[in-house]
């Protein structure tokens, strides 16, 4: 007899409390192996494929694609010991185990033992009955009353009496069940308008109207798109248009929170300088030419600027620090973990090059290339997006000359780099066309004054204009 185990959304680390379901990788009825990825979720830090610690048949999934689940909420149930969907039936007296808080126990041995942060695959801690949903809902023969899940724990189907017979109620959406509970609608009395009698939200809304409750009063959930209820605007002879509301969640929500916190907590100031980058570009070309056609990866401009930043931070460690507001202390950090801004389809992310102060330009460039590729494919882990001590932001790739960067809280400074382009420049007392770049430094005025910030920026500019200056620190 198969044992039905419940798998909850694990703690994904870095203080994350919720995740959005991006894509289910399995269907109800699929056979899964131990540690097989079953769902792709997006946190405020990264996209993560979540592996299931149990092997068996998937009997239920919780949450639709696009919905958010808190850590600890049920993700799916698996019938351990079943080899196919026919091995599990509504009459099976399977058991659903509460997920252990950590470690591995001496239970059935069906778990993998491998863990994400904060969850384990030990022995079942509690048992309760779970009914497998059927795609073609059919009334079951009279049986002993089934155990119904508590309202706070969503199940893929509700169990009750349908047309006078005991059986499953065709409801798969937790949003529909939640709406029905909020308005005290008995799902057993509804006839679904969806495929195979599936009860849809429209059916519940209709029942609400019939009981005299306005659908406008029904609370919306975070997983549903919200259309702004604002006055329409007539544009010529076109139909009235309404404003669109886009939820701030996932990466965009995390960025919004961090930028807002930076602006509200950090008294920042910005200084900038134009620099002649002609010699830096020539040095880069010479370095790449010396490596030959097959002499390894090319050194990028960003890698050279990153190496210049680590040298500047060695001279001005005040900018490689953070502020402990509770203790009213400035904390100077021993190593440089250099973040760099990367624009992806999911939005702006800041991967971190660990121990950048120990790397040369070639090593930094290789790590930047590796992290950038992971960012583009959405495979960066939360650990690769946190722990930075200083950020380099190359907004010149967008074709702009300058900007006033917002500090990546809780860091103390960010260097912004504009595009490098030919401009008139006085060189050796004569007007010439040179490759010019604007450098902007935004810094936390609590950690240093303008003299220190100016000294840092001037050193960076000197290295850009005369790369030989950097040789003294190599």
Phi, psi and omega in degrees: 000132183288145176253125183268118181249142181260130179250122183261158175297118184282166173290118183269007175087177176058027177074015182284138184245353181204165179211151178260133177286116179268314185202127173281136180259355178223158176249161173297130183100346178288149173267126181243150176263162177300133179069017174281132176299133183242340182206146175253123182240155177243124175259183177290352182251317188196172171274137184224132170270124184262120178275149178267131182280000182242153174245136181160210181255131177289120182256342180197148172238146181241122178099139179265161176298130184100348179269158179254140177236140174282156175301132181098350178283150180298136174262308179200169174240146183231131175274101181281129183103346176273146180254344176202176185295330181289347180285346184239130179225162180303341180274349180298134177269059180284166181240139174253125185265136169292139183290132176292154184286340178173164180075186178231141182252194183251042182282224184288346180081010182280345180279161184281332187087339177281145186227151159272185181294122168090006174218153180230184183230054183275201184287153177299140182260337181205159183233144170203161187279143178229131180259131180283132178287144176251142179290319175258102186288126178228140180298139179267163177292154179305136181213178177298149181305134179277157178275127182261137179298148178296150182304329183281353181241098185296142176238157184289334175224152172263150184245133179182203183259127180243117180053042176084000181238148181284138179173182181280144174270131187283078176228121178249343184269123175295336178292320179295316179296321181296317179296320179296318178297319183296331182249014175055044176265127179277109182296337181292341180264004182260149173253119184287144178261359180274182179301135179059030178077018180297132180277121182257171178298324179300325178293319178292317177302319178297320179293325178296317179296322180294333178269009174087012179257132181284136179293338178297336181274352181288125181293141177274152177258163183295337185276350183265140175294139183247125176262129184297130178268072183243161178303138180285156181242124180276122179247101182058230180262005183287166179291154180302142180250148177242152179286148179260137177249126182246120181299137174272095181212175182064218182296316181299319178294320179295318178297317180299317180296316183292318180293320178296319179294321179299314181293326184277333186256330189257121173282088187268158175218155184231136171230154183213163181206145171271140182227147177274107185264013183301313182292325178296317179295323178293321179295319178297315179300320179293320179297316182289326177292323181293334181286343177079174183299327182237030184270019179109179182293152178285149177274127181272162175298321180298322179295319177295318178295323178296318178295323176297320179297318181295324177292321180292323180291332175295326178279329183232073184294347179303329184275354174254065187211179175216167182247123173271098185292327181293318180270353184054053181226146170268127183253108177277127188269142187286333182233161179257114172253103192270116174271150175223136183286133179227127179270126180231176177297335179274355181119191183280128175231159182232087174293156186240126173273110183288142175051048181297335181291345179262001186252152171268180185298321181294318179293317178299317180298319179296320180290321176299316179297319180295313181292325178296319178295319176296322179295319181293328180267002178070026184251012177291137176276159177305325181294331180280355182246007183227166175088009179291152178244344179201143184238139175250126185238108180265083179276000175298337179296342178269004177080025179247154184273321186211167180195167172245093186299149172264128184299139178280090183308136009260025180291177184248351183197159175215135176258124177256142183234124178274186181288149176262118185214156180293131178215156173295136185209141176277114184234119183053043175079003180233151178284129181215164175266119183232163177275109189247143178225145175260130178250132180236132177241117172258129185224157177280115185291350177284330185273338180198168177260180184297332180297316179293314179299317178296321178296318177300309184295322180294321178297317178300314180297321179297321178292325177293317183283327181224085183305338178297336177301326182290335182299333181292339182254000183275000000 
